[in-house]
Amino acid sequence: MSIFEIAAILIGLSAFFGYLNHKFLRLPHTIGLVVIALTASLAIVILELVRPETNVSESVTGVLLGIDFHDAVMNGMLSFLLFAGALHVDFSVFRSQSLAIGLMATLGIMISTFLIGWVTWLLLNFFNIETPFIWALVFGALISPTDPVAVLGLFKTVHVPETLEAKMAGESLFNDGVGVVVFTVVLTIAAGSGGHGGEVTVMSVASLFVTEAVGGTVLGLLAGYIGYRAMHHIDEHNLEVMITLAVVMVTYVVALRLHLSGPIAMVVAGLLIGNKGMRFAVSENTRDHIRTFWSLLDEILNSVLFLLIGLEVLVIAQRADHIGVALLLIPVTLAARWAAVFVPITILSRWRSFTKGAIPILTWGGLRGGIAVALALSLPVNEYKPTILTITYAVVLFSIIVQGLTIKMLVERTVSRGSIDDDMEVNVV
């Protein structure tokens, strides 16, 4: 099938399933798409078991296999989604929470990666699923970052106190970039080479990390500033929208070519244009057009991404194994997420206060999504990949459906109306 035909099917299904959800289920849009797509996928699997001669599963799977999920997400959708998310973040609030965001996006990721990796290794080997520690650590690295697409989608349906929202949004945007870098480093070690067949050394790993993270930040600042200056000298809303689109696409391509962190570059560029650019470089008319364009693009790509997550079970089910271990690891990932939030907040609580219920909300609201699935699908073919895929998919589905549907209830029960500012009494447990 051609790219246009595949795109037509995905957009058509997104619109149809979205209509069904809006009309009957009335779940949050993206969660509803996952639920309906997952239900349709399971119905196809059951139909195939009852009537093997229909070959429906084979036909649908053929279409899905024609989509490189990793390439579509990591080298396509992610650049637009991260920029769109960062574009709407208020940097003044974001800056006030920068220390907490920075610690959770770095120290928190490291804590979660090693905790999940260690327990996964123990569990797998306990059930006689022989897995080297480094490959368990690969799973820890890919599942630890919260998904900014899923997390930012929460704020469309759940009211979260402003300071807490800033932490959740900022952390999810940056820990995604940091998490991809950590995943790249760990996978490089697991594969036994520095990407060029050479021996892996501490210096090569450190160089890779610094190059990706720092290089991505510098590239994002440069691209965002160029876009800002270009818009500052004109007043033509269609052209200025095109400039923001060019910033995203060109910058991400450059990041890929130079082996820098594209996600970090997108977040930095989005923050710069969304705050300094929107305030000083564009007119009110242009500001409205830019926000409308990116909101619409964000909604379309979100819909397609979550639709694919629900449908991808048809592909992963063919390789699914060890589902029991996968279910056991769901609480493990939640416990690691709790530790990744608890340690930084406990450290910082000596000097500042935090919103009531910060730890449980940040823990339960730290959703995993398409990025984790994309990273799992990108793993080289070996004996460990099917197990990692199964575990990843189980955690992602639980995160999106169960955590996504219950986070509103947790926020309402945990955050009292009188305790919504960081200036108030500390209550971090």
SULGI-V829953 format. One record per backbone hydrogen bond with DSSP energy under -0.5 kcal/mol. CO is the residue of the C=O (numbers start at 1). NH is the residue of the N-H. If there is no record, write none. Layout:
((CO	NH) (CO	NH))
This chain:
((2	6) (3	7) (4	8) (5	9) (6	10) (7	11) (8	12) (9	13) (10	14) (11	15) (12	16) (13	17) (14	18) (15	19) (16	20) (17	21) (18	22) (19	23) (20	24) (20	25) (21	26) (28	32) (29	33) (30	34) (31	35) (32	36) (33	37) (34	38) (35	39) (36	40) (37	41) (38	42) (39	43) (40	44) (41	45) (42	46) (43	47) (44	48) (45	49) (46	50) (47	51) (51	54) (52	55) (55	59) (56	60) (57	61) (58	62) (59	63) (60	64) (61	65) (62	66) (63	66) (64	67) (66	68) (67	69) (68	72) (69	73) (70	74) (70	75) (71	75) (72	77) (73	76) (73	78) (76	79) (76	80) (77	81) (78	82) (79	83) (80	84) (81	85) (82	86) (83	87) (84	88) (85	88) (86	89) (89	91) (90	94) (91	95) (92	96) (93	97) (94	97) (95	98) (97	101) (98	102) (99	103) (100	104) (101	105) (102	106) (103	106) (103	107) (103	108) (106	110) (107	111) (108	112) (109	113) (110	114) (111	115) (112	116) (113	117) (114	118) (115	119) (116	120) (117	121) (118	122) (119	123) (120	124) (121	125) (122	126) (123	127) (124	129) (125	128) (128	130) (132	135) (132	136) (133	137) (134	138) (135	139) (136	140) (137	141) (138	142) (139	143) (140	144) (141	145) (146	148) (147	151) (148	152) (149	153) (150	154) (151	154) (151	155) (152	155) (153	156) (154	157) (154	158) (158	160) (161	165) (162	166) (163	167) (164	168) (165	169) (166	170) (167	171) (168	172) (169	173) (170	174) (171	175) (172	148) (172	176) (173	177) (174	178) (175	179) (176	180) (177	181) (178	182) (179	183) (180	184) (181	185) (182	186) (183	187) (184	188) (185	189) (186	190) (187	191) (188	192) (188	193) (189	192) (198	194) (201	205) (202	206) (203	207) (204	208) (205	209) (206	210) (207	211) (208	212) (209	213) (210	214) (210	215) (211	215) (212	216) (212	261) (213	217) (214	218) (215	219) (216	220) (217	221) (218	222) (219	223) (220	224) (221	225) (222	226) (223	227) (224	228) (225	229) (226	230) (227	231) (228	232) (229	233) (231	234) (236	240) (237	241) (238	242) (239	243) (240	244) (241	245) (242	246) (243	247) (244	248) (245	249) (246	250) (246	251) (247	251) (248	252) (249	253) (250	254) (251	255) (252	256) (253	257) (254	258) (255	259) (255	260) (256	259) (260	262) (261	265) (262	266) (263	267) (264	268) (265	269) (266	270) (267	271) (268	272) (269	273) (270	274) (271	275) (272	276) (272	277) (273	278) (275	279) (276	280) (277	281) (277	282) (283	287) (284	288) (285	289) (286	290) (287	291) (288	292) (289	293) (290	294) (291	295) (292	296) (293	297) (294	298) (295	299) (296	300) (297	301) (298	302) (299	303) (300	304) (301	305) (302	306) (303	307) (304	308) (305	309) (306	310) (307	311) (308	312) (310	313) (311	314) (312	315) (312	316) (313	317) (315	318) (316	319) (316	320) (322	326) (323	327) (324	328) (325	329) (326	330) (327	330) (327	331) (328	332) (329	333) (330	334) (331	335) (332	336) (333	337) (334	338) (335	339) (336	340) (337	341) (338	342) (339	343) (341	345) (342	346) (343	347) (344	348) (345	349) (347	350) (348	351) (348	352) (354	427) (355	358) (357	361) (358	362) (359	363) (360	364) (361	365) (363	366) (365	367) (367	147) (369	372) (369	373) (370	374) (371	375) (372	376) (373	377) (374	378) (376	379) (382	385) (382	386) (384	388) (385	389) (386	390) (387	391) (388	392) (389	393) (390	394) (391	395) (392	396) (393	397) (394	398) (395	399) (396	400) (397	401) (397	402) (398	402) (398	403) (399	404) (401	405) (402	406) (403	407) (406	410) (407	411) (408	412) (409	413) (410	414) (411	415) (414	416) (416	419) (419	356) (420	163) (421	424) (427	357) (427	358))
